Amino acid sequence: MLTALIAIPCPMDHPFTYLWPFAADVKPGTRVKVPFGNSTRIGLVVSVKEEDLTEEQVADLKLRSALEVLDEDAIWDEDSWKTWTWMANYYCYPIGDALGRLLPPTLRKGEAIPRDNLENLRDFSGAVTYTPGDTSNVVTPSQKKLIELVRSAESGMTRPEMEAAGASGRVIDTLIRTGALLASRQTETALALTEEQQAVFDGIGAQLDRFGAHLIDGVTGSGKTEVYIRLIEKILETDRQVLYLVPEINLTPQTCARLEARFGDDVAVMHSALKESDRLNAWARARNGTSRIVMGTRSALFTPMPRLGMIIIDEEHDSSYKQDSYLHYHARDVAMYLGRQRNVPVVLGSATPCAETLRNVMAGRITRHRMLHRATGTSMPKLRVIDAKSMPHPDGITRMAMTAIKETLERGEQAMVYLPRRGFAHVLFCNECGWASDCPHCSARMTLHRAKGKLICHHCEHTRKAPQVCPNCSAAVVGLGAGTERAEALLVEAFGEDRVVRFDTDSLSTPKLLQAALARVRSNDPLVIIGTQMISKGHDFPNVTLTVVTGTDSALFSAEHRAPERVIQQITQVAGRSGRAKEGRVLVQTSQPFHPVLVQLLAEGYHPTLEGMVQRYEEMCLPPVLHSACITVEDRDGRTLERTLQSVVDEIDHDELLGPFPAPMERKAGFSRFQVIIVTNNRATRHKLALQMRHALKLRAPKLHAVIDIDPQG
C-alpha cells in the first residue's frame, strides 16, 4: 500500500501521512490536493513510499486518501527542494508553512501553472522609450492626447515621463497592446574593463563550472555591476540561467535597466511591488527556461530555475536580506546552501562586507577579490566632520551643511542628504506638563507627519489626528527631532520645490513614483536629494558631488552590540554616492565627533574599523562568533507571559538559555513581549534548545504566539 508524506501549510512541525492512490514516481515538491479536517488543502509531496499496512491499521491511524495531483512534474528540481527543506529545519519553522510560502499566491490556491506569455512582458526598468506606431485604432480623446504628446517628443517618451505628464496606466497599456505605441530599448555596449575589473573577472570566470563562494570587495563606484554582467554573459554562453538578487525594491529599476540594455527580454523581475499577474508570468518564464536572468529581492531566491548556473547577491551586507516576519530566513545564507547543492558559483558583492562574510573570508570559506579604485578614475570623496553640538539644527541640517548644499547647486551639481528617519518630527511634546505623543499600543512614540496632519506609530501603524495643543493642559506642543519631511521643508524653503526630491516610503509608495523620482535625478539638473536608507545603497547618480550624513548618532549608543557596525556601513555607503564622475566630498554631521568608531572610520577607513570590531566580537564571545537565537513570545497578559516563560526556562535548565527578558520594545500592537536568548558555540545545541522551547510552550500555553529567529541581526 502506497502512502505519502504531505507538507500542508499549518503550524505543525511535521508533514502528514496520506494514502496514495496515484503512481509511485511522483517527485517531492509536486502540489497535491488533500482532505484536511473539514476542508481541503493544497500541500506539497515530501515523499511517497510502500508500506505494509492492513485495513485495520489504516482505520486505527485514520488515514485518508490524497484527492488529486495538480502538477505533471515537481515545482523545483531535487537539489532546490533539499535546500528548502533544510531551510525550514535550520530556521526552526513548521515545514508546511515554510514550503507553502515559497509558492506564488495563486498556486497556493491550487490554480494551474501558467504558460509563459511573452505578450505580457513589462517595462520593469522604466527606461524603455515609446514612439507612435499604428494609430488607426486610437479613438478616445485621452488616447489621442497621449499620442500627440509622444509625437511631440523628439526621441519618444518613457513610461515614467508619460505618467508624469498625466497619462493613466490603463491608456498607456492599451496603446502598447494595440501597437499605437512602439517600444525600443536602449542598448549598451560592453565597457572596457579596468585592470582590477579584469583581474576579478578572470579569477571568478575560471571557476564558473562548479560551486565556489566569491566576494567582490570593491569600493563604491569600482564597477562591480559591469563585472557581474561580464560573468552573466559567460554563463549565458552555456545556455544556463542566472539569479541576481538586490536587497530592496528601489534598486530594481536601475539594475534592470542595465541588464535589459545588455540582455533584452532575457530578464525577468520578481518582487512584491509587482502586480500578481506580472510576478506569476515572470515565475513561469523562469521555470520554463524562457527567461535566463531572474533579478529581484530576497523572495526571488525561490523562483524555480531548471538550468541555474550562477547566483549573484549584490550589497550582500544589507540587513534587508533577512526576512523579519514569519520564516526568519537570511537570503544570503540560503543562497550559499543552494549554490553548494546545485554546484554553481555564488558571487557576493559589497563595498562594506559584513562581519560574517569577513570571518568567512579569513577562514578560507569565501575567496575575496579586491577592487580598490573607482572605474572612472575619480578619487574617493573626502570625509569631513561637522560638530553639530554647538549648531542649532531643529530641522535636521546645520547652517554649515546648508551653505555647502547651496554652493553645490550653484555649480549645477547635485547634493544628497541622508537622514534615516521618516516623518516631520519624532514626537510631539508639551513643555508645560510633559505630555508626549506616546502610542497607546506600543512602547514607542508616535511620529508627526505634518503633511497628513497625523500622528503615526511606525511599529503598529496606529494613526490619530495630530493635536494643535496639548490634550492635557491645552498648552502649545512642539515637534522634537527631525525626519525627512521636516528636512525637505527646510530645503524647499531655501532652494525651491523644483530643486528638492525626497526618497522615502511615504513619498515614493509605488513603483511609478519611484521611477519618476529616479528620472528627475538622472536628468542631472541641480537637485537636493533628501532620503532615508533608500538612497544609501546601489544607486549611481553621476552628478552628485556632495553628501551630507546626519541622524546616525543614536545608533552609536545602542544596546545592540552590532549597531556601530551598521553605522559605519551606512556612512561608507552614503559617502559612496558622491563624486562618481567628478570630485566629491562628504560631510558627516554629528554631535559625537570624538566617538572612537567615527574617529577610526575617518582616519583609517571601513575595513580596519570592521576588523577591529570583529576582533572585539571574538574577544568577548559575541555573535556572530557564537551562534545565537532569539525566541520572542507575546501575549496581552504580560505578567502571566513572563511567569510561563520563566517556568519553561527553569524546566529546561540549560546554562546557554538566557532570560526571559522584556523585549527591546516591550509592548507592540497591544501585546506584551518577552524574549529568551540562546547563545552557544554549537549549532546543534542551539537547534535543540530552540525546539525544546517551542515544544514546551505548545504544551503549557498553546495559544501563545512564539517566533524563533535564528542568527538574529539585531
N, C-alpha and C positions, 0 to 999 in steps of 0.2 A: 504494500500500500504506500503510495506516494504522499509525503507531507511537505509543506513549505513553511519556512520562517519568513514572515512578512513584517517589515517595519512600517508602523502606522503612526501618523502624526498624533501624538498624545504624550502626556508627561511620564510615561512608564519607561524604565531603564532597559527594557528588553524587547525584542521582536516577538510576535505572536505566531503560534503554530496553527496551521490550517490544513485540512485535507486538500490534496492537489489532484483534480480530475483532468489535468491537461498533460501535455508532453513533458518529459523529464528534462529536456535540454534547454528549458527557459533560463536565460542568464541572469545573474544578480544585477539589480538596477532596472529591471523591467517593471513598469507600472501594472497594477492589478487591482480590480475592484473586489472588495470582500465585505461580508456582513460584520458589523461591529456594534454590539449592543442592540438597540432597536433601529439602527440605521445602517447605511452602507458607507464605506470609506474607501479612499484611494490610497493604496500602500505601494511599497517597493519590495520586490522579491530580494531576500537576503541569501537564501539557499533552498534547493529542492533535493530531497533525499528519499530513499526507500527505507521504510520502517516496517518491522514485523509486528503489526498491531491487530488485535482481534476486534470484533464488533463490540464486545463488552468494554474493552479498553477505550475505544473511541467514544462510547457512550459515557464512561466514567470521566474521561477527560473533557467531555462536552465539546469535542472538535467539530467545527463547521467547515463547509467547503468554500474555497475561493469561487467567486462568481464569474469573473471574466478577465482575460489577459488583454490589456489595452494596446500593447506595442508589439510590433513584429520583431524588434530587437531591443537590447538594453539601451537605456538613455546614454550611458557613458561606457567607455572602454573599461576593461577589467582593472588596469592599474589606477585609473582615476577613481573607480569605485572603492578600491582598497584605501585610497587616500582619504576619501570622505568618511569611511567607517573608522579609520584611525583618528580622524579629526574629532568625531563625536566622542570617542573614548578618551582621547587626550584632554579635551576640554570639559569632560565630565558632564555631558549634555545628553538627555534622552535621545536614543538613536533614531526613533521615528520622527520626532520633532526636528532633529538636526538634518536628516536626509530630506524630509519634506520641504524644508525651507530652501533647498538648493534649486527647486523647480520653479519655472515661471508660474504666476498665479493661475493662469487658465489651465495649465497642465495639472496643477494640483487638484483641480475640479474634475479631471477626467476627460477633458476635451482632447481631440486628436492633435497630434503633432503636425503643424502646418508645413506645406512645402515652401521652399524659399521662393520669394516673389520679387524678382528684380524690378518690377514696375513700382514697388513700394520703397525704392531706395530714397533716402532723405539726405538733405544737405545738413549734415551734422555740424560742420565747422562754421557755417555762415560765410564761407569765403567763395562760394560758387557765384559766378556772375551770370545774370539773365539778360537776354536781349529779345526783342519781339520776333515771333515766328509767324505761323499761320494764324491770322487774326479773323478768319472768316466766321468763327463761332463766338466771337466776342459780342455780347448783346447787351448786357446790363450797363447802366451808367458807371457803376463803380469799377467794372472791368475795363471799360473804355478809358476811364480816367487813369487807371494804373498803366495801361498800355502806352498812353501818351506820355506819362511821366517817365517810363523806362526808355521810350524812344528819344526823349529829350536829353537823356544822359548819354554823353559821347561814347562811353565804353560799357554801357549797360549798368545794372544795379545789382547789388547783393540783396539777399532776403532781409537782413537787418536794416539796410537802407530803405527798402520798400516799406517795411513795417514802421520805421521811424517817420516816414512821410505820411503815415496814416492808413496804409493799406491793411486790410484784415488778412489773417492767415488763411481763411477759407477762400477768399478771392484769389490769393496767390496760388494756393494749391489747385484750384480749378483751372487757372490759366496754364499752369505747368502740365497738368494732366491732359489738357486738350491740345497742347503743342503751341499755344499762343505765346508762351514764354519758353525760350530755349536756353538750356543750361550749358555753361562751359566752365571747366575748372582750370585754374591757373596751374601750369606745370612748372616744376622746379628741377633744374639740372643739378647733378651732384656737385657739391662744393669740394674744392681741393682740400685735402686733409693736412693739418699741421703735422709736424714731426711727432708730437705727443699723441695726437689722434691716430696717426698711422701705426704707432707702436702698440697702442691699446687694441686697435682693430686687428692687427696681425696676431697679437697674443691670444685674444679670445677667439678669433676666426679660425685658428689652427685646431681648436678643440670643440667645434660645433657638432661633432658626431657622437658625443657622449655627455653624461652628466658631469657638471663641474659648477661650483659656485664662484662667481666673479663679482668683484666690487670695482666699479669705475668711480674712483675717488678723485673728482675733479672740481676745481674752483668754479664758482658761478660764472657762466659765460665761456667755459672752456670748450664747449661744443660736444657735450655728451650726447645730445639728441642726434647729431649727424653720425656719430659712431653707432648708435642704435640702428639708424636707418641703413647704414652700410652692412651691419650684421643681418638685418632683416632681408636685404637683397640677397645675401648669400644663402640664407635659409630658403627663400622662395625659389632660388635656382634649383633646389632639390625637391620642389613641389611639396614643401611642408608648411605648417602653419605657425604663427607667432602670437603669443598672448602678451599684450603690452598694458601694464597697469599704471595708473596715476592715482594719487591719493584723494583728489577732490574733483567734483563735477566741473568746477570753474576752470580747470586746466584742460578739459577735453576739447574745447573749440580750437585752441592754439595748436595743440598736439595733433588733433585730427586734420587740421589744415595742412600741416607739414606732411603727414602721411598720405593724405589724398592727393597732394601735389606730386608725390613721387609714385604712388601705387594705385591711384584712381579708385575704382569700385571694389578693389580687393579689401577695403577697410570696412569693418562693421563696428558700431559703437554700442556699448552696454553700460547704462547707469540708470538710477532710479528716477531721474527727472524726465526721462523719455516717456512718450505715450506707450501704453502696454502693447499696442499693435506693432509699434516700431521695435520695441525690445524683443518681442516674440519673433518677428521676422529676422532680426539680426541673429538671434539664438539659433533659428532654423538654418540660416545660411552658413553659420559656423559649423553646425553639426553635420550638414551635408557636404561640407568642404568647399562651398561656393566662395565664402569669404576666407581668405588665407591670413588675414590680420584681424584680431579682435582687440580693440582698445577700450578700456573702461576703468571704473573704480573697483573696489575690492570684490564686489559680488560678481564681476565678470570672470573671476577665477573659476567659477563653477560652470562656465559655458562648455558644453561638450565639443571637443576638437579632436577628431579622429587621427589627424596627422600632425599633432603638436611637435614642433621642432625646437622651440626656444621660448623662455619666459623672461620678460623684462619687467623690472619693478623700479620705476623712476621715483626719486625722492624717498628712498627706502626707509629713512629715519622717521617719516611722518607718522604721528600718532593716529591719523585718520585710517590707517590700515588695520587698526584694532577695532573690531565691532564692539560697541558699548551697550548693546542690549541683546537679550535672548542668548544666542550662541556667541560667546565672547571669544571668537577666533581671531588670530592675527594673520592677515592675508600673506604677509611676507614669509612667515614660518610655515604656513600650509603650502605655499608655493614651492618652498625649498623641498619639502617632503614629496610633493607631486613631481618635481623635476627629477628627484632621485628615483622615484618609482617608474617614471616613464623614460628615464635615461636621456634627458635633454638638459642642456645648459640653462642655468638661471643667472641672469645678469642684473645685479643691483647697481643703482646709481645714486650718488648724492655728493653735495659739496660739504655736508655736515653729517657724516655717518654716525649712527647711534652707538651707545656703549656696547650693546650686544654684538653688533657687527664688528666693531673694533676688536673685541675679545676673540671673536671667531677668526679674524684675520691673524691675530697674534698667535692663536693656537694652530694655524695652518689649515683650518677648515674652509676658508674663503681666500681666494687669490686676489690680491689688491693690485689695481692698475692706476697709477697716479697721473693726473694732468694738472700741472701747477700754474699754467699760464692761460690767459684768455685767447680764444681762437682769433679774435680781431686784432690782437697785438696790443690792445689798450691795457694799462696797468690797473691793478685792483684799486678801488676807491679808498681814499684816506679817511680814517675814522677819527672823529674829534668829539670830546665830551662837552656837553653844556651842563654846567652845575646849576640845576633849577631850584635849589633850596632858597636862594635869595631873590628869585624872579617870580613875581606873581603870574600865574597862568591858569586862571579858573576855567578857561575854555580848552585847556589841554596842550596849547602850543605857546612857547615863550616868545618874547619880543625878538630875541636874537634869531630864533628859528624863522619867525615871520619875515625878518629882514632878508635872510638867506633865500627864502622862497620867492620874495619879490624880485631879487636880483636874478634868480634863475628864470623867471617868467620874462623879464625884460630882455634876456638874451635869446628868447624864442625857444627855450628848453622846457622840460617838464620836471616837476618835483613830486615826490611821493612821501606821504606821512603815514606811518604805521602806528595805529592805536588799537590795541586788542580788546576794546570794549564797545559793544553796540549801545544805541540809545543816546539820549541827551545828557542825563545825569545819573550817577549810580544810585542815588537815593534822594528823596525829598526829606528835609529836616526842618524842625521848628527850633529856633534859638531860645524861645521863651520857656517852653515846657519840656523840650527834649523829645517830642514825638518824632518818629521816623516811619518811613513807608515800608513797614515790615509786611512780608507775605503772611496771610493767616494760615497757610497750609504748609509752609516750608521754613526752615531755619535760615532764611535769606531775606534780603531787602528787595523790594520791587523797584525796577528801573523806570525812570521817567522817559517816555517817548513823547516829546513835546509836539511834534507834528500831528500825532494821533490824538493828543490830549489825554493820554492814558498812562497809567502805571501798569507795567507788565512784569511778572515774575519769569525770569528766563529759565527756570527749572521745572515749573509745573504749568506754565502758560496762563496762570490766573491773571485776570485783567480787571481793572476798575478805572473809573474816571479819575483823572488827576485833580486833587483839590486845589483851589486857588488860595485857601487859607487853612490854617491848622484845624483839623477836625476836633481837637481837644479844647483849645483856648482861643481859636479864631485869629491868632497872630499870623503874620506873614511867614510863608515857608520858602526855603531856598533849596536849590539843587546843588548837591555836593558831588564832586567828581565829574569828569568829562568823558563822554563817549564820542563815537564818530559823528553822530548827528550834531552835537554841540560844536565840535571842531569844524565841521562843514559850515555851520552858520557863521563862524568867525571868518573862515576863508572866503565865503561868498560875499560877506560884508566888505572884506578888504580888496578882493580881486574881481568880483562879479560872478554871477551864476554860470556864465558861459566858460569860465576858467576853472571850474571845480567839478570833479566827478567822484562819487562816493561808491566804494566797493564794500558792501556787507550784505548779509542775508535779508535785511529789511528793505534795502533799496534795490537789490537785484534778486528778486524772489523767483524769477522764471528764466529759462534759457534765452528767451527773446530779449529780456532786459540785459542779461549778461553780455550777449553778443553785441547789442547796441553800445554798451559801455566800452567794451573792448575796441569796437570800431572807432569810437571817439579818441581813445588813447593812441591807436595805431595811425590816426591821421597826422600825428606828430605836431599838432598845434600846441601852443603853450598851455599847459594844464597843471593843476594840482590834483593828485590822486590821493584821496584820503580813504583808508580802509583798515579792516581787521586782517586776520591771517589769510584771507582770500588773496591778498596782494603779496604775501610773504614768500611764495614759492613758485618756481617753474616758469613764471611769465618772462617774456623777452620784450621789454619796452626800450627800444634803442635811443629814444630822445630823453629818457630820464637821466639827469645828471646830479640830482640831489635827493638824498633820502634822509628823512627825519624819523628816528625811532623813539617812541615815548610809551609810557604806560606799562613798562616791564618791571618796575621796582618791586611790586608786591611779591612777585614770584621768587625774588632773591631771599625772602624771609619766610617762604612757605615751610610748613611742617613736613611736606613731602620731600624726601631726600633727593629726588631726581629733578625737581623743579629748576634748579640752576642750570642743569644740562639743557633743558628746553629753552631757557633764556638765551644761552649762547648760540643755540641753533637758530632761534628767531632773529636775533640781531645779525648773525652772519648771513642768513638767507635774505633778509630785507636789505641789508647792505649790498648784497649781490645784484639787486635790481638796478643799481646806479652805475653809470659810467660804462655801459656795454659798447657803445660806439664812439664815445668821446670821453675825455677825462671827467671823473665824477668824484663826489665826496659824500660823507655820511656824518650826520650829527646825531649823537646818542644823548637824548635829553633825560637826565636822571637827577634825583635828589641824593643818590648814593655814589658819587664819583670815585670814592676811595674804597668801594667794596672790593675785596680781593678777587672775586670772579671777574668783575669788569676790568680791573687793573691788569690781570693776566691776559684776558682776551684782547685788549687793545695793545698790549705790549708784545705778546707772543703769537697771537692768532688762535684759531679754533682748535687745531689738533693738539698742540701742547696742553691747552686748557682741558680738553676732554680726557687726554691721557692722565692728567693729574687727578681728575675726578674718578676715573676707573681705578686708579691706584688706591684712592680712599675707599671706594666700594670694597675692594679686596681686603684692605687692612681692617675694615670694620665689619666684614662679612655681611654685606648688604646686597639685596637683589640689584642687578641680575647675576651677581656672583653666586648667591644662593638661590634656590628655587622656591618660589612663593605662590601662594594662592590666597584670595580674599573671598570669604563667604559672607555675603550681605543678606540679612534676613529682615523683613519688615512686617509690621502689624500695626493696627490702630491703637492697641493697648501696649504701650511701651514697657510698663513695669512687668507685666506677665511675660512679654517677649524676652526681656533680659533674664528673668528667672529661668525660663525654659532653656535658653541658650546656655546659661551657666550650668544647669543640671546636665545638659548633653556633654559639655566640655569636661565636667567633673567625671562623668561616666566613662568617657573615652580615656581620660587621664594620660595625656602624652605631653612631654616637655616641649615639643615643637608645635603644639596647638595653643595659640595665644588668644586671650580675650575671655569673654566678649567685651568690646569697646563700643561706645557710641560712634556711629559713622561720622566722617568729617561734616556731612550735612545730616544732622540727627533727625530732622523731620523733613519729609519731601512728599508733596501732594497729599498731605493729611496722614501719612504713615510715619510711625517711629521706626528708626533704622539702627540696627546694631551689626557689628562685624566681628568675625572670628578670622584670625590671620594664621596661615601656615607658613613657616619659614624653615627650610631644611636643605641639607646638601645632597639629598637623594630624591630623584623624581618619583620613584616607586612609592616611597614613604608619603610624599605629598599626595599622590593619587589615592593611596589607601585611606589617608586621613580625610580627604575631601569626600570620598564616597561614604565613609563611616558617618560623617556629619550629616550628609544628605539622608541616609537611611534612618539614622536615629531621629532626625527632625520629622520625617514622614510618619514614623511610629508614634512619636509623642504629640505632635501637633501638625496633622496632615494639611491643615488649611493655611499654614504659614507659607509665605512666598519667599523662597531662598534662591539666591543667584550665586553661582560659583564662577569666579573669574580667575583662570589660570594665567600666570605671568602677568599680573596687573601692571598697567603702565603708570599708575599714579595712586 
